[in-house]
């Protein structure tokens, strides 16, 4: 899959939007599998009240989020709702569902 600067920017912005007060006690690795011509694999790590992100696949993520790159860009920009996207099957989550719900508040999605 090709590199997508817009998606890379979204994950950088997630670090800026990270709310440590909503992530107390969270130590996790989240994998994003974004499909489509401009998709790719991204990860976000939350540990010790800090957040980092990067590209590529990680081993043993606690949660994996799958969607098209276009859907994730809409969610990140506020044009689409996470819950609605999940209910419509545009966003799939595997792993810790409790963490999936917490991601919204940790990143203001």
C-alpha positions in Angstrom: 0.0 0.0 0.0 1.2 3.5 -0.8 2.2 6.0 1.9 -0.6 8.4 2.7 0.6 11.7 4.2 -3.0 12.6 5.2 -3.3 9.4 7.3 0.1 9.9 8.8 -1.0 13.4 9.8 -4.1 12.0 11.4 -2.1 9.8 13.6 0.2 12.7 14.6 -2.9 14.7 15.5 -4.1 11.8 17.6 -1.0 12.3 19.8 -1.8 16.0 20.0 -5.4 15.2 21.0 -4.5 12.5 23.5 -6.0 13.1 26.9 -3.9 11.4 29.6 -6.6 12.1 32.2 -8.8 9.7 30.3 -6.1 7.0 30.0 -5.2 6.5 33.6 -4.0 2.9 34.1 -4.0 2.2 30.4 -1.0 0.4 28.9 -1.9 -0.8 25.4 -0.9 -1.2 21.8 -3.6 -0.5 19.2 -3.3 -1.6 15.6 -5.1 0.1 12.8 -5.6 -1.8 9.5 -6.8 0.7 6.9 -7.7 -0.6 3.5 -7.9 0.9 0.1 -5.4 2.4 -2.3 -4.3 5.0 0.2 -4.6 2.7 3.3 -1.9 1.2 5.4 -1.0 -0.2 8.8 -0.6 2.2 11.7 -0.2 1.8 15.5 -0.8 3.8 18.6 0.8 3.0 21.9 -0.5 4.3 25.2 1.6 3.8 28.3 2.5 5.7 31.4 0.2 8.6 30.5 2.0 9.2 27.1 1.1 8.4 23.6 3.2 7.5 20.5 2.3 6.4 17.0 3.9 4.9 14.0 3.4 3.0 10.8 3.5 -0.8 10.2 2.4 -3.9 11.9 3.0 -4.6 15.6 3.0 -7.9 17.5 0.2 -8.7 20.0 -1.9 -5.6 19.8 -4.6 -5.5 22.5 -7.1 -4.2 19.9 -7.2 -4.1 16.1 -9.4 -1.5 14.3 -10.1 -2.2 10.6 -11.8 0.2 8.2 -11.2 1.9 4.9 -8.7 4.8 4.9 -11.6 7.0 3.8 -13.8 6.0 6.7 -11.0 6.6 9.3 -10.3 10.0 7.8 -14.0 10.9 8.2 -14.0 9.7 11.8 -10.8 11.6 12.6 -12.1 14.8 11.1 -15.4 14.6 12.9 -17.4 14.0 9.7 -18.4 10.5 10.8 -19.3 9.1 14.2 -17.3 6.1 15.5 -20.4 4.3 16.9 -22.4 4.8 13.7 -19.5 3.6 11.6 -19.2 0.5 13.8 -23.0 -0.2 13.6 -23.0 0.2 9.8 -20.1 -2.2 9.5 -17.7 0.4 8.2 -15.5 0.0 11.2 -14.6 -3.4 12.7 -12.9 -4.0 16.0 -11.3 -7.1 17.4 -9.8 -7.6 20.8 -10.7 -5.7 24.0 -14.1 -4.1 23.4 -13.8 -2.2 26.7 -10.7 -0.5 25.4 -12.4 0.2 22.1 -15.0 2.2 23.9 -12.4 4.1 25.9 -10.5 5.1 22.8 -13.2 7.6 22.0 -12.6 9.6 25.2 -8.8 9.2 25.2 -8.6 10.8 21.7 -11.7 12.9 21.6 -13.2 11.0 18.6 
